[in-house]
């Protein structure tokens, strides 16, 4: 397993890869950063590809390649992450729309946006698997393990007019 830390305009990012590809990318201090990583060897090429991807992305350009990925999770999580990879740069999708789309593919009559949100939150390769592009139906910037301020900054970087989005209201205790 190869690991590296990369500094970005939004803070330190950790990368982890094995011989199959990038299996982790998270901001330092992210809510779902792994406590342990899968074993394995290799990964230097995937780490280098991820570094190049990050350099292009944070320069404000759309990367025209995807580093090799090795996404491990449940079948449901992997299906959700494939959906995230299909959200184009500069666009967003709602949790509800993604849940409805996935439910139609998988067969259940209905799939809750909350169940989908749980899988989105467990995305092991943030940024490249663009979970930051998933928003609430009302435009709420909910659910980003790297923090909502980072989510907003990533959307701004992709050219979004942030007037259509808002931070969720704090919950009463």
VENTA-V637037 format. One record per residue. RES is the residue in three letters. PHI is phi in whole degrees, 0 to 359 (none if undefined). PSI is psi in degrees with one decimal (* if undefined). D_CENTER is the distance of its C-alpha to the mean C-alpha in Angstrom with 1 decimal. Layout:
res=RES phi=PHI psi=PSI d_center=D_CENTER
res=RES phi=PHI psi=PSI d_center=D_CENTER
//
This chain:
res=UNK phi=none psi=125.2 d_center=20.8
res=UNK phi=261 psi=143.6 d_center=20.1
res=UNK phi=224 psi=151.7 d_center=18.3
res=UNK phi=204 psi=154.0 d_center=18.1
res=UNK phi=248 psi=135.9 d_center=17.3
res=UNK phi=235 psi=132.3 d_center=16.6
res=UNK phi=274 psi=133.4 d_center=17.5
res=UNK phi=235 psi=169.6 d_center=15.7
res=UNK phi=300 psi=-17.8 d_center=17.0
res=UNK phi=254 psi=13.7 d_center=14.6
res=UNK phi=113 psi=-177.9 d_center=15.8
res=UNK phi=288 psi=138.6 d_center=15.6
res=UNK phi=240 psi=134.8 d_center=12.6
res=UNK phi=260 psi=138.7 d_center=13.4
res=UNK phi=240 psi=140.4 d_center=13.2
res=UNK phi=223 psi=136.8 d_center=14.6
res=UNK phi=212 psi=153.7 d_center=16.0
res=UNK phi=238 psi=-169.2 d_center=18.9
res=UNK phi=295 psi=-18.5 d_center=21.2
res=UNK phi=272 psi=-25.7 d_center=19.0
res=UNK phi=152 psi=-172.7 d_center=15.9
res=UNK phi=291 psi=125.3 d_center=12.9
res=UNK phi=242 psi=-1.5 d_center=12.1
res=UNK phi=202 psi=136.5 d_center=10.3
res=UNK phi=208 psi=114.3 d_center=8.6
res=UNK phi=212 psi=150.0 d_center=8.7
res=UNK phi=288 psi=142.2 d_center=10.7
res=UNK phi=303 psi=131.8 d_center=14.2
res=UNK phi=84 psi=5.7 d_center=15.0
res=UNK phi=298 psi=148.5 d_center=11.6
res=UNK phi=302 psi=-38.9 d_center=12.6
res=UNK phi=250 psi=27.6 d_center=11.4
res=UNK phi=300 psi=138.8 d_center=12.1
res=UNK phi=292 psi=145.1 d_center=14.2
res=UNK phi=276 psi=-32.2 d_center=17.9
res=UNK phi=225 psi=158.6 d_center=18.8
res=UNK phi=239 psi=153.0 d_center=17.5
res=UNK phi=297 psi=151.9 d_center=19.0
res=UNK phi=287 psi=-175.5 d_center=22.1
res=UNK phi=131 psi=171.4 d_center=22.9
res=UNK phi=236 psi=175.0 d_center=24.1
res=UNK phi=76 psi=-161.4 d_center=23.2
res=UNK phi=107 psi=-7.2 d_center=19.9
res=UNK phi=298 psi=-38.0 d_center=21.3
res=UNK phi=294 psi=-41.3 d_center=20.7
res=UNK phi=293 psi=-37.3 d_center=17.0
res=UNK phi=297 psi=-45.0 d_center=16.7
res=UNK phi=296 psi=-41.1 d_center=18.8
res=UNK phi=297 psi=-39.8 d_center=16.9
res=UNK phi=294 psi=-38.5 d_center=13.6
res=UNK phi=300 psi=-44.8 d_center=15.9
res=UNK phi=297 psi=-43.0 d_center=17.2
res=UNK phi=301 psi=-46.8 d_center=13.9
res=UNK phi=298 psi=-39.3 d_center=13.1
res=UNK phi=297 psi=-44.0 d_center=16.7
res=UNK phi=295 psi=-49.4 d_center=16.7
res=UNK phi=302 psi=-49.2 d_center=13.6
res=UNK phi=283 psi=-5.7 d_center=15.0
res=UNK phi=277 psi=-3.7 d_center=18.4
res=UNK phi=93 psi=9.7 d_center=17.3
res=UNK phi=253 psi=156.8 d_center=17.5
res=UNK phi=278 psi=119.9 d_center=15.4
res=UNK phi=298 psi=138.4 d_center=14.9
res=UNK phi=258 psi=20.1 d_center=17.2
res=UNK phi=210 psi=161.3 d_center=16.0
res=UNK phi=237 psi=127.1 d_center=13.2
res=UNK phi=300 psi=156.6 d_center=13.9
res=UNK phi=299 psi=135.2 d_center=15.1
res=UNK phi=244 psi=146.7 d_center=12.6
res=UNK phi=229 psi=85.6 d_center=13.9
res=UNK phi=268 psi=119.8 d_center=11.6
res=UNK phi=247 psi=133.8 d_center=13.9
res=UNK phi=177 psi=-172.4 d_center=14.0
res=UNK phi=290 psi=165.3 d_center=16.2
res=UNK phi=301 psi=-39.9 d_center=17.0
res=UNK phi=296 psi=-47.1 d_center=15.6
res=UNK phi=301 psi=-45.7 d_center=12.1
res=UNK phi=298 psi=-36.3 d_center=12.3
res=UNK phi=296 psi=-41.5 d_center=13.6
res=UNK phi=296 psi=-44.9 d_center=10.8
res=UNK phi=296 psi=-34.0 d_center=8.1
res=UNK phi=297 psi=-38.4 d_center=10.9
res=UNK phi=297 psi=-41.3 d_center=11.0
res=UNK phi=299 psi=-42.0 d_center=7.4
res=UNK phi=299 psi=-23.0 d_center=8.6
res=UNK phi=275 psi=-6.4 d_center=11.7
res=UNK phi=281 psi=114.4 d_center=10.7
res=UNK phi=293 psi=152.3 d_center=12.6
res=UNK phi=308 psi=135.2 d_center=12.2
res=UNK phi=82 psi=9.0 d_center=14.0
res=UNK phi=230 psi=163.7 d_center=13.7
res=UNK phi=234 psi=165.6 d_center=12.3
res=UNK phi=223 psi=154.4 d_center=12.7
res=UNK phi=265 psi=156.4 d_center=13.9
res=UNK phi=302 psi=-43.8 d_center=13.3
res=UNK phi=298 psi=-44.0 d_center=16.9
res=UNK phi=295 psi=-41.3 d_center=16.9
res=UNK phi=295 psi=-40.3 d_center=14.2
res=UNK phi=297 psi=-44.1 d_center=16.2
res=UNK phi=296 psi=-42.6 d_center=19.4
res=UNK phi=297 psi=-45.1 d_center=18.3
res=UNK phi=292 psi=-38.5 d_center=17.2
res=UNK phi=297 psi=-40.3 d_center=20.4
res=UNK phi=297 psi=-39.2 d_center=22.5
res=UNK phi=289 psi=-42.3 d_center=21.3
res=UNK phi=273 psi=-16.5 d_center=21.8
res=UNK phi=107 psi=-32.9 d_center=25.0
res=UNK phi=297 psi=148.4 d_center=24.8
res=UNK phi=299 psi=-33.2 d_center=26.4
res=UNK phi=209 psi=141.9 d_center=23.6
res=UNK phi=234 psi=127.9 d_center=20.2
res=UNK phi=287 psi=143.6 d_center=19.3
res=UNK phi=298 psi=-29.5 d_center=16.4
res=UNK phi=293 psi=-41.6 d_center=16.4
res=UNK phi=297 psi=-43.3 d_center=16.0
res=UNK phi=298 psi=-42.0 d_center=13.1
res=UNK phi=300 psi=-36.8 d_center=11.6
res=UNK phi=298 psi=-41.4 d_center=12.3
res=UNK phi=289 psi=-38.5 d_center=10.4
res=UNK phi=300 psi=-43.5 d_center=7.2
res=UNK phi=295 psi=-21.6 d_center=7.9
res=UNK phi=265 psi=7.9 d_center=8.6
res=UNK phi=306 psi=119.2 d_center=5.6
res=UNK phi=278 psi=-12.0 d_center=7.3
res=UNK phi=232 psi=71.9 d_center=5.7
res=UNK phi=296 psi=165.5 d_center=3.0
res=UNK phi=73 psi=-63.4 d_center=4.6
res=UNK phi=291 psi=-43.4 d_center=6.2
res=UNK phi=266 psi=98.7 d_center=4.3
res=UNK phi=283 psi=72.0 d_center=3.9
res=UNK phi=293 psi=-19.7 d_center=3.3
res=UNK phi=292 psi=-15.0 d_center=5.7
res=UNK phi=273 psi=2.8 d_center=8.0
res=UNK phi=260 psi=126.0 d_center=8.9
res=UNK phi=231 psi=166.1 d_center=12.1
res=UNK phi=289 psi=158.8 d_center=15.2
res=UNK phi=301 psi=-30.9 d_center=18.2
res=UNK phi=273 psi=3.1 d_center=20.2
res=UNK phi=92 psi=10.8 d_center=17.7
res=UNK phi=287 psi=135.2 d_center=16.7
res=UNK phi=274 psi=66.2 d_center=13.7
res=UNK phi=272 psi=156.0 d_center=13.1
res=UNK phi=60 psi=79.5 d_center=10.6
res=UNK phi=221 psi=118.6 d_center=8.2
res=UNK phi=298 psi=-24.6 d_center=8.8
res=UNK phi=277 psi=-3.3 d_center=9.3
res=UNK phi=106 psi=143.2 d_center=11.9
res=UNK phi=293 psi=-31.9 d_center=12.7
res=UNK phi=297 psi=-39.7 d_center=14.6
res=UNK phi=293 psi=-40.4 d_center=11.7
res=UNK phi=302 psi=-46.8 d_center=9.8
res=UNK phi=298 psi=-42.3 d_center=13.3
res=UNK phi=296 psi=-38.9 d_center=13.8
res=UNK phi=294 psi=-41.0 d_center=10.8
res=UNK phi=295 psi=-40.4 d_center=12.2
res=UNK phi=299 psi=-42.7 d_center=15.6
res=UNK phi=302 psi=-35.1 d_center=14.9
res=UNK phi=276 psi=3.8 d_center=14.1
res=UNK phi=94 psi=15.1 d_center=17.5
res=UNK phi=286 psi=142.0 d_center=17.0
res=UNK phi=279 psi=109.5 d_center=20.1
res=UNK phi=286 psi=-4.0 d_center=19.0
res=UNK phi=296 psi=-23.3 d_center=22.2
res=UNK phi=273 psi=-3.5 d_center=20.8
res=UNK phi=244 psi=158.5 d_center=18.2
res=UNK phi=212 psi=157.0 d_center=19.2
res=UNK phi=279 psi=144.0 d_center=18.3
res=UNK phi=295 psi=150.7 d_center=19.2
res=UNK phi=288 psi=140.2 d_center=22.7
res=UNK phi=300 psi=142.5 d_center=23.2
res=UNK phi=282 psi=142.2 d_center=24.4
res=UNK phi=284 psi=143.5 d_center=28.0
res=UNK phi=265 psi=* d_center=29.0
//
